[in-house]
Amino acid sequence: MPAFVNPDECTGCESCIEACPTEAISMTGDGVAKVDPDTCTDCEACLEACPTEAISMAD
């Protein structure tokens, strides 16, 4: 299951982007992180990097 970003919790700090080894995360025009499910390898590096716990694994 790919990672999922809760847009209400994301502050746009980009820590997840720096942590992602596959570059599966980008920022939307709203300043919220977005995960590309086709590129995400479920490594959970972004979960550990997110200071607001805005990222979880999708069901």
ABEGO torsion letter per residue (X at the ends): XBBBBBAAABAGAGAAAAABAAGABBBBAAGBBBBBAAABAGAGAAAAABAAGABBBBX
